[in-house]
Amino acid sequence: MKDKEFDPAISARSMVRRGVLIFGLQGIFVAGLAARMRFLQIDQADEYRLLAEENRINVRLVPPSRGLVYDREGLLIASNVQNYRAIIIREDVEDLESLLNNLQTLLKISDEKKQAIRKLVLKHSPFVPITVLNNLSWSNVAKISANAPVLHGLTADVGLNRHYPRGADYAHLLGYVGPVSDFDLKRRDDHDPLLKIPRFQIGKTGVEAKLESALRGNAGTKRIEVNAKGRVIRELSRQESSPGQSVQMTIDTGLQNFALARLGKKSASAVVMRVDNGDLLSMASSPSFDTNLFVEGISTNDYAALRDNEFRPLADKSVQGIYPPGSTFKMVIALAALDEGLIKPNEKIRCDGHIELADRKFHCWKRLGHEEITLTEALEQSCDVFFYDLALRVGIEKITRMAQRLGIGIKYNLPLSGVAKGLTPTKNWKLKTQGESWVLGDTLNVGIGQGYVLASPLQLAVMAARIASGKVVEPRIIKRINGVEQKISNQLKLDIDPNALGIIRSGMYEVSNGVKGTARKSKIAINEISMAAKTGTSQVRNITSKERETGVIPNEKLPYNRRDHALFVGFAPYSQPKYAIAVVVEHGGGGSKVAAPIARDIMLRALYEQIPPLDAYPEEQRAKIAKRFKNLKLNPVLKPNLNKGNA
Amino acid sequence: MSYLDYSVRRIPTGFQRLAYINLPIIVILITIAAIGFMMLFSVAGGSTEPWAKVQMTRFSIGFAMMLIIAFIPIWFWRNISGLAYFISLFLLLLVEFFGVSGMGAVRWLDLGFMRLQPSELVKVTVIMFLASYYDWLPRNKVSNVVWIIVPLLIILLPVFLVIRQPDLGTALLILLGGLSIMFIAGVSWFYFAISGLGILTFLFSIFYFRGTEFQFLKDYQYRRIDTFLDPASDPLGAGYHITQSKIALGSGGFSGRGFMQGTQSRLNFLPEKHTDFIFTTLAEEFGFIGGISLLGLYFLLIIFCGLVALACRDRYSGLVVSGITMTFFLYFAVNMAMVMGLAPVVGVPLPLVSYGGSAMFVLMVAFGIIQSADIHRAR
C-alpha cells in the first residue's frame, strides 16, 4: 500500500494539490489586503483626511548647543553666539519671485545675492527649511517680522553660531567648525539626524573635529502641530536637546598669545610643556589666522591668500611640521653612547675640523677644529666631529632606539589634525623605501641630526622634557572633558642611567651658561632659573667642497627656501626643571642667533607667568629687550571670572 | 510518461529560447518597477536625486542579470544550488564579524562598490537548496524524521544568523519561504499540525517570559508588538509609525491627491518613506485606485509564476518556482500588511518599489531562475 502511495504520478499530483492550496491561501490574503485598503481609503477616508488636514503632527529636531571650550585658566576660547537668520520653506511660498522682490526692497540685498538665494531654494526639496540669510541685524529681523504678510514662506529665527574669542591664538589647536558637506557625510559613518539639518556646524579641524562626538551633544525633538500648509499651529511636546560636553585644554592663553606674538611674522613654531605631567602650555605655529572667518564659510579670496602663502599659515607646524633636528639631536647620540658604555665621561676625542670616511670629508662647523674635547665640552660647543665619532661607535639601530625612547619618531595620540610621526631611520627602512642599503655616511649624517632623521617641534619638546625629568613624559593637551580630569600617562622612569642623564644636563647647562656655549648670548641672568639648552642649525642643502674652499655662503645671501632651519630645545630652571621648550624657525638661519632669543623670551614668560622683568636678562641686552617687548603685538587676556569648576 | 511523450516533447535550445521567454512576467516586472521610480521621484520632492536615478540603474543591471540567468539551463542552477547556499551562508557569517551597521542593525557587508545585504541573498539560496534537496531525495523518504531534520537545519541556520543581526522580518520570510517548499514537496500534514502547536506555545512563552532575563526579543521588538496590538496607546511614541502611515493611506481616499501632491508622506512624518513605507506615498497620491492597482499587479505576477510552476515537468523547477513565488508573495504581503496596520512593523521592503540594491538584485536573479525554468521545460 505504501509503495502505491509514493507512485511518482500520485506524488506529482499531491504537489499540484498542495501548490494550489498555498496559492488559494495567498489569494485569500490578497483579498484581505484589498478589503483593508478599501476600509482605510474609502470607508474611513473622510476621517483620516480630517486627521491629515487639521491635526498634522510634525517632528522637528532641536539642535543642541555645542560644548564650550576653555583654556587651562578657565578662559572661554570657543563659545556659541546667537545668530538671527532668515529661513525659506519653499512649500509655504506662494510666489517665489514676489517674495524675493519684497525681500530685496526690504533688506536691500544685492541682485547677485538674490540670484544665489533663488538657486539655493530651488535646489532643495520643497519641505526643507533653507537658511537664506545669516547674521541678520536686529532691525532687519524686526523688518521681516513686521512685513510677514508679504513674505509668505519666509521666517526669521535664531540659531547658534560658533565664535572663537581668541581666533588666531587657537587656530591650529582648536581648529574650526563649518557646515556639513557631502564629503563629511561620505567620510564618516555617522547617522546622527542632526547632520541632515541644513548648515548644521561640525568640527572640521583640530580639537573641534577630533572631539566632535563629545562637543556636539544630542538632538532634542519637538512635536508640533502644523496646518495644511505646514505652518506651525502649536508645540505639543518637547524633549530638550542635551548640550555638548565642555572641554578644557591645557593651553595657557596668555603664554600662547605671547609665543605667537614673539614668533611674529616668521614661519615658525614654539612648544612649551610641563616636564612633570606633560601638559602642553603653548603650541604656537606662526603665522596664524582668524578661525572665525571659516565659521560661516570663508570667501574664496581670503582662502586662496591663506592657502598660497609661502609661510603656510594653515599648517600646524608644531605637530605637522617635521624638520631635521640638527644639533639638537646630539643629546640622543650622546645618551646612546653613554648608555651602551661606548664613551667614558672624561674621555677626550680629537677634532681636526673634519673626518674622512670612504674618501668623503665630513666637516665640523668649526673649520680649524676643537682640538681634544670631552662630551660636555662637545655639547657646549656643538662639535660635529665628536658626534660623528660617537655615531659610528653606536650604530644607527641603537641611535634610533634611543631617539624613540626620548620621544622622537613616535606619533602622539593628541586630538589635533595631522599629528606627524617624524622619522627615525633604520637599515631596513632605507632598503624598503629607497631601495638602497645603509652606508656609514648615513650614520654620520644622523650623528649631527641631518640626513634621514626628522622630528616635529612637539617631539623635540618631549625629548627635552624627558631629559629634564628622567621620566617618560607624554604630552597632554586636553585637561578636562565634561569636568572629568583626563588621564595623565604613567610617569615611568626612563630606562637610562641617571648619571648619563646628569652628564647630558650639565652639558646642556654649559650650552646656555658656559663661556663657549653656543647659546651663551641668550642666557638667563638669574641663576635660580637658568636654562639648560641645545641649539641646532639644520641644513636644507648640501655644501659642496668647492664652496667650502671659497668660503661658505652666508644664509642672508641665499634664497629664502634654501636657508637653514634654526632650532632650539631646552628646559628651565636647570636645578629644578619645570618647563621644556622647543622652537623651530623655518629657514631662519642659525639656531643660536635666531631661535635661542625667542626661546628665552617664551621660557621666561612661562616662568614668570607675565611679561618677564628685565632683571632676567644680562645687563647689556636690557635696552634692546625693552624695546622689543614694547613693539610686541599682544592681545592681553582679561582675567576671567574663574569658573574652573564647571569647565 | 510514455515513450511517446519523450519523443514529442523537446526542450528549446539556442536562439529558439528567445521565443519562449515568459513575456507577461517581464511586462509586469517593468510596470511595477516603473511605479517604483515614480514614487521615488515623488518622495524626493520631484527629483531623480538621490533615489530614482540610482534605482533605475539598479533595475537595468538587474534586468540584464535576469536575462542572462534565464538563458542558462535550469539544471545548471539546480547543480549549483548547494554551492550558492553555502556561499550565501558564509557571507552571512561574515556580516556577523565584519558587518557594517546602519540604523541600529548590522546587516551590510561593504564590498567597496556596493553594500551587500547577504540576508536578502539567503532568501533565494535557501529555496534553491531545498528544491534541489527534494529533487534528490527519494519521494518515499520525504516524511521520514531524519530527512525532515536536514531541511529544517538548512532553513534554521540562516534564520538564526539573521535574527542575530537583528532582522526579524527577513528571518520570518526565510522561515516561511522554506516551510512552504517543505509543504509543497509533500512533508506530512502531521508535522505541520505539530509545529503549528509549537508556534502557539512559543508565542505564549515570548510573552510569558517578557521582563525576565530569559526574554526572547529585544525591548524595542516587544514595544512594536504592543503598539501593533494597540497603536492608539502611544500615538506619538512607538505607535507613531503605524498611526502616521494609516493617516497617510486613509487621507488618500478613493482617487488620491494626485502625483507629487502628497503632504503626509512628504512632511517627514515617516522616517523611511523611500524604503519600507513607500507604499504610503503611493496610496496617498494615487488613492485606493493606485493601491489596488499595485496589489493587482503583484497578484497577477503571482498567478503567472504559479502557472509556470504548474507547467514545470521536473520536480526541481516546480519547487524552486513555487518557493520563489511564495517568497515574493511574502515580501509584498508582509510589507503591505505592516503599512496598513495589519502586522507589526518589521523591516520588509516593498519588492521592486522600495529603494534598495540588494533586494532588487536578488529579486531579479530569482525571476531569472523562474524564466530559466519556464524556458527550459519540455514542451
Interface residues (C-beta under 8 A of the other chain):
Chain A: K2 D3 F6 P8 S11 A12 S14 M15 V16 R18 G19 I22 F23 Q26 G27 F29 V30 G32 L33 A34 R36 M37 R38 L40 Q41 I42 Q44 A45 E47 Y48 R49 L51 A52 E53 R56 I57 N58 V59 H124 S125 P126 F127 D189 H191 R223 V226 A228 G230 L236 S237
Chain B: A44 G45 G46 S47 V100 G102 M103 R139 N140 S180 F183 I184 A185 G186 L236 Q244 K246 I247 A248 L249 G250 S251 G252 G253 F254 T263 Q264 R266 L267 N268 F269 A283 G287 F288 G291 I292 L295 Y298 F299 I302 G306 A309 L310 R315 G318 L319 S322 M326 F329 A333 M336 A337 M340 L342
